[in-house]
Amino acid sequence: MPQRPRLRTQLIDTPSGVHAQEWDALLARQAMPTPFMRHAYLSAMHESDSAVPRTGWALRFMLLWDGDELAAACPLYAKSHSYGEYVFDWAWANAYAEHGLQYYPKALVAVPFTPVPGSRLLARDASSREALVRALIAWCTEQELSSLHVLFGDEADRAACDAVGLLERHQVQFHWKNTVPGLAQAPDIVSSTDRPFRDFDDFLAQLTQEKRKKIRQERRKVRDAGVSFRWAQGADISAEDWAFFYRCYERTYLEHGNPPYLTPEFFAAMAGTMAENWVLFVAERDGQPMAVSLIGVNRGTAREGAESRHPSVAYGRYWGALERVDSLHFEACYYQPIEWCIAHGFDSFEGGAQGEHKMARALMPVQTHSAHWLAHPAFSDAVERFLEREGAGVENYLEHLQERSPFRRTGPTPDGPAV
């Protein structure tokens, strides 16, 4: 059998040098495509001056070609810091510094400021994906970079990185699933209902009395404060809505003593090129907007070459408020998006990085993954030992969280609601 010809590697340092249609077509073939890996999103990060060398993100697109076919590709950044990543390696950088070694710049395959799990190493097949990982390591070695980090990848990315020998790291996020709990949460039920929630009350009926009562109290506090919500998607989000959103978004960062990561130009690009991927929830009191939350959405599509479809997923992203109202954050960031997801038939809502408090709102823990390569052999060995200990801790943490499930241990009866 003739051997497949070696793939040709190309590095591009500007989004305009990558054909958007080819990139997005390859993305659509992956198991977990998200809108945040679309060419338009990555381009907006760059063109809006949000993720650029001045802010510590020096962009490369690594492309692998088989003749005229794009066989594999990924976004690649040379980073001068570890901000905006949500997989924390500050201790590694400090250890390098204590030994007189430079940790920065490092190489990163990720979406800037976006801790959303999904396909990172875009490829036509497994062998091309492994070739992409090897090309990344070869580039890091040539550039004398300390390390390579692939963040929040999918299972195919995980397998490719493992095959090439990268170290694996685990994190925990909290996601809501639009499915009435079955045997996983109610082992005493003979069969699972396996259906989406009919409405928000149906969702509440599956929770323990304590959690159900708490959510109702929190929602009542917001209503009693005279706050109501409206939502808009895509082109229905007005220029005034976007401007108000940014005012709230900027204020949230400034209140914590930091400038916002993303510029107004980034969100202007989103309104112009990816409006359909955003839903805005606006809180109003006395007819005036006073708080806002923004979620990303990805309507499920059929997978190429597969009988299944990509799920419809919503992603919690940003929020901000000009006034303080008790429980407003929970209403804007969880209850409004969950209610929207149920009404629009979405399969899940991902609440983002960290936050055990999300479990009380029925966002359950899930494990996410990253992969790491360190050029220095002794540090690589030390990090591998650390990750083994950390991984065992994450497993124990997940088991502990599952024991605190907010869902009822008994489910709905065949003839009526949950008992």
Secondary structure in CASP SS format (residue, H / E / C, confidence):
PFRMAT SS
TARGET T0000
AUTHOR 0000-0000-0000
METHOD secondary structure of the structure
MODEL  1
M C 1.00
P C 1.00
Q C 1.00
R C 1.00
P C 1.00
R C 1.00
L C 1.00
R E 1.00
T E 1.00
Q E 1.00
L E 1.00
I E 1.00
D C 1.00
T C 1.00
P H 1.00
S H 1.00
G H 1.00
V C 1.00
H C 1.00
A H 1.00
Q H 1.00
E H 1.00
W H 1.00
D H 1.00
A H 1.00
L H 1.00
L H 1.00
A H 1.00
R C 1.00
Q C 1.00
A C 1.00
M C 1.00
P C 1.00
T C 1.00
P H 1.00
F H 1.00
M H 1.00
R C 1.00
H H 1.00
A H 1.00
Y H 1.00
L H 1.00
S H 1.00
A H 1.00
M H 1.00
H H 1.00
E H 1.00
S C 1.00
D C 1.00
S C 1.00
A C 1.00
V C 1.00
P H 1.00
R H 1.00
T H 1.00
G C 1.00
W E 1.00
A E 1.00
L E 1.00
R E 1.00
F E 1.00
M E 1.00
L E 1.00
L E 1.00
W E 1.00
D E 1.00
G C 1.00
D C 1.00
E E 1.00
L E 1.00
A E 1.00
A E 1.00
A E 1.00
C E 1.00
P E 1.00
L E 1.00
Y E 1.00
A E 1.00
K E 1.00
S C 1.00
H C 1.00
S C 1.00
Y C 1.00
G C 1.00
E C 1.00
Y C 1.00
V C 1.00
F C 1.00
D C 1.00
W H 1.00
A H 1.00
W H 1.00
A H 1.00
N H 1.00
A H 1.00
Y H 1.00
A H 1.00
E H 1.00
H C 1.00
G C 1.00
L C 1.00
Q C 1.00
Y C 1.00
Y C 1.00
P C 1.00
K E 1.00
A E 1.00
L E 1.00
V E 1.00
A C 1.00
V C 1.00
P C 1.00
F C 1.00
T C 1.00
P C 1.00
V C 1.00
P C 1.00
G C 1.00
S C 1.00
R C 1.00
L C 1.00
L E 1.00
A E 1.00
R C 1.00
D C 1.00
A H 1.00
S H 1.00
S H 1.00
R H 1.00
E H 1.00
A H 1.00
L H 1.00
V H 1.00
R H 1.00
A H 1.00
L H 1.00
I H 1.00
A H 1.00
W H 1.00
C H 1.00
T H 1.00
E H 1.00
Q C 1.00
E C 1.00
L C 1.00
S C 1.00
S E 1.00
L E 1.00
H E 1.00
V E 1.00
L E 1.00
F C 1.00
G C 1.00
D C 1.00
E H 1.00
A H 1.00
D H 1.00
R H 1.00
A H 1.00
A H 1.00
C H 1.00
D H 1.00
A H 1.00
V H 1.00
G C 1.00
L C 1.00
L E 1.00
E E 1.00
R E 1.00
H E 1.00
Q E 1.00
V E 1.00
Q E 1.00
F E 1.00
H E 1.00
W E 1.00
K E 1.00
N C 1.00
T C 1.00
V C 1.00
P C 1.00
G C 1.00
L C 1.00
A C 1.00
Q C 1.00
A C 1.00
P C 1.00
D C 1.00
I C 1.00
V C 1.00
S C 1.00
S C 1.00
T C 1.00
D C 1.00
R C 1.00
P C 1.00
F C 1.00
R C 1.00
D C 1.00
F H 1.00
D H 1.00
D H 1.00
F H 1.00
L H 1.00
A H 1.00
Q C 1.00
L E 1.00
T C 1.00
Q H 1.00
E H 1.00
K H 1.00
R H 1.00
K H 1.00
K H 1.00
I H 1.00
R H 1.00
Q H 1.00
E H 1.00
R H 1.00
R H 1.00
K H 1.00
V H 1.00
R H 1.00
D H 1.00
A C 1.00
G C 1.00
V E 1.00
S E 1.00
F E 1.00
R E 1.00
W E 1.00
A E 1.00
Q E 1.00
G H 1.00
A H 1.00
D H 1.00
I C 1.00
S C 1.00
A H 1.00
E H 1.00
D H 1.00
W H 1.00
A H 1.00
F H 1.00
F H 1.00
Y H 1.00
R H 1.00
C H 1.00
Y H 1.00
E H 1.00
R H 1.00
T H 1.00
Y H 1.00
L H 1.00
E H 1.00
H C 1.00
G C 1.00
N C 1.00
P C 1.00
P C 1.00
Y C 1.00
L C 1.00
T C 1.00
P H 1.00
E H 1.00
F H 1.00
F H 1.00
A H 1.00
A H 1.00
M H 1.00
A H 1.00
G H 1.00
T H 1.00
M C 1.00
A H 1.00
E H 1.00
N H 1.00
W E 1.00
V E 1.00
L E 1.00
F E 1.00
V E 1.00
A E 1.00
E E 1.00
R E 1.00
D C 1.00
G C 1.00
Q E 1.00
P E 1.00
M E 1.00
A E 1.00
V E 1.00
S E 1.00
L E 1.00
I E 1.00
G E 1.00
V E 1.00
N E 1.00
R C 1.00
G C 1.00
T C 1.00
A E 1.00
R C 1.00
E C 1.00
G C 1.00
A C 1.00
E C 1.00
S C 1.00
R E 1.00
H C 1.00
P C 1.00
S C 1.00
V E 1.00
A E 1.00
Y E 1.00
G E 1.00
R E 1.00
Y E 1.00
W E 1.00
G E 1.00
A E 1.00
L C 1.00
E C 1.00
R C 1.00
V C 1.00
D C 1.00
S C 1.00
L H 1.00
H H 1.00
F H 1.00
E H 1.00
A H 1.00
C H 1.00
Y H 1.00
Y H 1.00
Q H 1.00
P H 1.00
I H 1.00
E H 1.00
W H 1.00
C H 1.00
I H 1.00
A H 1.00
H C 1.00
G C 1.00
F C 1.00
D C 1.00
S E 1.00
F E 1.00
E E 1.00
G E 1.00
G E 1.00
A E 1.00
Q C 1.00
G C 1.00
E H 1.00
H H 1.00
K H 1.00
M H 1.00
A H 1.00
R H 1.00
A C 1.00
L C 1.00
M E 1.00
P E 1.00
V E 1.00
Q E 1.00
T E 1.00
H E 1.00
S E 1.00
A E 1.00
H E 1.00
W E 1.00
L E 1.00
A C 1.00
H C 1.00
P H 1.00
A H 1.00
F H 1.00
S H 1.00
D H 1.00
A H 1.00
V H 1.00
E H 1.00
R H 1.00
F H 1.00
L H 1.00
E H 1.00
R H 1.00
E H 1.00
G H 1.00
A H 1.00
G H 1.00
V H 1.00
E H 1.00
N H 1.00
Y H 1.00
L H 1.00
E H 1.00
H H 1.00
L H 1.00
Q H 1.00
E C 1.00
R C 1.00
S C 1.00
P C 1.00
F E 1.00
R C 1.00
R C 1.00
T C 1.00
G C 1.00
P E 1.00
T C 1.00
P C 1.00
D C 1.00
G C 1.00
P C 1.00
A E 1.00
V C 1.00
END
